[in-house]
Amino acid sequence: MDSSSSSSAAGLGSVDWQLQHFMEVESQKQRFQQLVHQMTKLHWEKCMDKPGPKLDSPAEACFVNCIGHFIDTSQFNLNQLEQTQKSKPVFSESHSD
């Protein structure tokens, strides 16, 4: 195999890694959006007894509590993702054998 063929093969490996990384990121985004949707639905059903033009005090307190838990959970998940990303090895396109 000549040097141009081996560099092309190395380039394809980089493309495969980039595609895999892109797919992982998109999959994480999709899971996050599904989680937001599920939590929104759950909290709406839990906190809204009687839909009306104005929130009553118990419904407002319930939503504030749910939002607080959602923010805490989102921050925890973000920290976990950052730690996972830090522990993964970083590949560069210039790396070839």
Buried (B, 14 or more C-beta within 10 A) or exposed (E): EEEEEEEEEBEEBBEEEEEEEEEEEEEEEEEBEEBEEEBEEEBEEEBBEEEEEEBEEEBEEBBEEBEEEBEEEBEEBEEEEEEEEEEEEEEEEEEEE
